[in-house]
Amino acid sequence: MRKLSISALILCLILGTAVVAMAKTTTHSAKGTVSAVDPTANTLTLKEKKGDETFNLSATTKITENGKTITLADVKTGESAQVWYKENAGKNDASKVIVHAMKAKTPTKSTKPSKTR
C-alpha cells in the first residue's frame, strides 16, 4: 500500500511539472500594421497600439494572404497583419502570419462643376 502511495505521489509530481512546462509555451497573438520586413533576417515588425513588436519567422512559419500561401518577401509595409507566436528566450517566434492586403485607392470624381467659357 505504501509503495502505491509513493508511486501515485511521484506520478502527480511528474504531471504537475508537465503542466507548468506547457503553460510556458502559450501561443499569443498580435495584430497591427506591418512597419518593417527583413527577409534576410527572417523578421517582421508590427506597429501595435502598445508600440512596435518584432517577430522571428522560421521555415515552418505559415504566411498567408487572402487564403494563399506567400513568402516573407511578398509582405509589404503598410499592410495589416495578425501574428500567432510563442515567447522563447525573450524573442517572439511566429508560427502563423495572416496578411490583409492594402485596399487600392479608387480615384474620386470632383463634385465641383467645371467652368467653361
N, C-alpha and C positions, 0 to 999 in steps of 0.2 A: 504494500500500500504506500509506503514511504517513497519507494522508487517511482511509483506512478505520479505522486505529487510533485516530486522533483522534476520529472520529465515534463509534466504539464507546465510548471513554472518556467523551465528553460524554453519551451515552445512559445509561451507568452512573451518572453523577452525577445526572442528572435522575431516574432511577428510585429512586436512594437517597434523594433529597430527598422524593419522594412517599411512600416507606415511612415515613420519620420523621414526616411530616405526618399520615399515617393513624394512627400509633401514639399521637399526642397526642389523638385523638378516640376513645379506647377507651370503650366503654359499660361502666358499672359497675352494680351493683345493691345495694340496701339493703332490709332487712326489719326491721320493728318495729311499734310501736303508734302510731297517729295521736295526736299530742299537741296539734296546732293546725291549723286550716284557715282560710285567709283568701281567700275568693272574690274580694274586691276587688283584692287584691294578686296574686292567682293563685299562692299559695304553699301548700305542705303541709309540715308538720313531723312527722317520725317520731322517737319515742324509741327509741333502739337501745341495745345493751349499752355502746357507747362514748360515749353521750350523745345529745343532740338534734341532728338534721340537717334543714335546711330545703331544700326543692326548689322551683324555679320551674317553673310549668306554662305552656304556651302553647296556642294554638288547635289545634295539631296533636298535643298530648299525648292519648293514648288512655287513658281511665279506665274500668275495668270492675269489676263486682261480680256474681258468680255467672254469668259469661258474658255479661252485658248491659251495654251502654254507659250510663254515668251521668255526671253533671256533678260538678264540684268541690264545689258546694253540697250535693250528696247525701252526701258523705263526712262521717262523724261521728267525733268524738274517742272514743278507746277501741277503735276497730276496728283490726284488724291489717291491714297493707298491705305490699306489695312494690313498690319503685320502681326502674325502669331509667333511668339518667341519664348524661349526659356532663358533665365538668367544663369550664367555659368562663369564662375570666377570673375565676377564683375563685368562681364560682357553680355550682350544680348544676342543670342544665337537664334536666327529666324528659321522657322520650319515651313512657313507658308506666307506668301505675299499676294494680295489681290489688288490690282491696279485699276483705277477708274479713269479712263481717258478724259482729257480735257474736251469740253464741248467746243465745237467750231463756232466762231462768231459769225452770225449772218449779217450781211450789210443791211442797214436800216434806211428806209426811204425818208427823205426830207418832207416834213409836213408844211414847210413854207411854200407858198405859191411862187413860181418863177416869174421874174419880171421880164416882160417882153416890150420892146419898143417898136 
